[in-house]
Amino acid sequence: MLTIAGLSKRYAKGDKALDDVSLGVPAGQVVGLIGPSGAGKSTLIRCVNRLVEPTSGSIRLGDTEITRLGGAGLRRARRRMGMIFQEYALVERLTVMENVLSGRLGYVGFWRAFLRRFPQADIDRAFAVLDRVGLLDHVDKRADQLSGGQRQRVGIARALVQEPDILLVDEPTASLDPKTSRQIMRLIVEVCAERQLAAIVNIHDVALAQMFVQRIIGLRAGRVVFDGPPEALDTDALTTIYGEEDWSRTIREAHDDAANEAAAQETVRALRAQTKPPTVARAL
Ligand SMILES: Nc1ncnc2c1ncn2[C@@H]1O[C@H](COP(=O)(O)OP(=O)(O)OP(=O)(O)O)[C@@H](O)[C@H]1O
């Protein structure tokens, strides 16, 4: 469970990027974070793992107050947070297996990692997650020989091999075509349900978010202006988040797309049945 309370961030010379953000993400829930450019989505995700230092507020992961940690404590806490990036952040000349094993670096000592002597248990873990993301046939390929979708699967496997409590996902599909984007979102939602992982997914594509996530949080100018299930994200709510624009076409397109995506909808329905939807639906 991630609990954020009264989180604010003011960059040295900038405006407030986050303004009194409070939210909780229970285990197994995938939250889609949407909002216009500059709303503070990346800042929020980066505050959780302290890549960006919050100005004030509290971030708790389970019983651990993340904002108070330093040095070894922060490194230990970061093991529990899997990051997935838009540009995958793989080491291109290393193999799929080596990239995935880099997710265990927080657990093994420096020299062991340097000499690439990972414990057998880590190698077994890596095989298991590569099997889950459908890349067992590619373990020895170099990362630069993979397609975009395969690279993102490596990124997901690397995050999973950490055995995290939460996934922090920054624009996972921004570099992918629509079909691959849906496959990647489906995979993220499925693995979170299977492993009871909380996840925050920073996502530009509102239709894609509506199709897959159980809860959507809308940020505008650093404040939470919407927090509810995808069904509650109507034209008014979208206007509140993005400003005065005609969002009806966007919503209709999302529904048309969903109609063609029977498999995706089935997955989402099954996951919703497993996971209690958020009870609060508010368009502020
Ligand atoms: N390192 C920084 N120094 C100063 N200001 C920053 C820095 N990073 C972000 N900002 C500012 O903080 C605000 C929020 O930025 P952030 O990148 O979190 O938004 P975002 O919602 O992720 O935007 P986008 O969708 O365009 O990536 C913006 O006004 C931005 O200019």
The ligand as an ORCA input file, in Angstrom:
! r2SCAN-3c Opt
* xyz 0 1
  N      13.925     19.888    -13.025
  C      12.976     20.847    -13.053
  N      13.278     22.121    -12.686
  C      12.344     23.107    -12.691
  N      11.048     22.891    -13.025
  C      10.702     21.644    -13.393
  C      11.636     20.566    -13.434
  N      10.992     19.434    -13.833
  C       9.711     19.807    -14.031
  N       9.534     21.125    -13.784
  C       8.258     21.870    -13.880
  O       7.343     21.244    -13.027
  C       6.042     21.207    -13.631
  C       5.578     19.754    -13.707
  O       6.413     19.036    -14.605
  P       6.256     17.489    -14.881
  O       7.358     17.076    -15.814
  O       6.128     16.768    -13.604
  O       4.848     17.445    -15.645
  P       4.185     16.291    -16.507
  O       2.740     16.285    -16.168
  O       4.935     15.024    -16.314
  O       4.379     16.822    -17.984
  P       4.575     16.011    -19.366
  O       3.294     15.269    -19.596
  O       4.822     17.094    -20.374
  O       5.762     15.097    -19.182
  C       6.188     21.902    -14.977
  O       5.792     23.244    -14.824
  C       7.664     21.813    -15.268
  O       8.089     22.879    -16.057
*
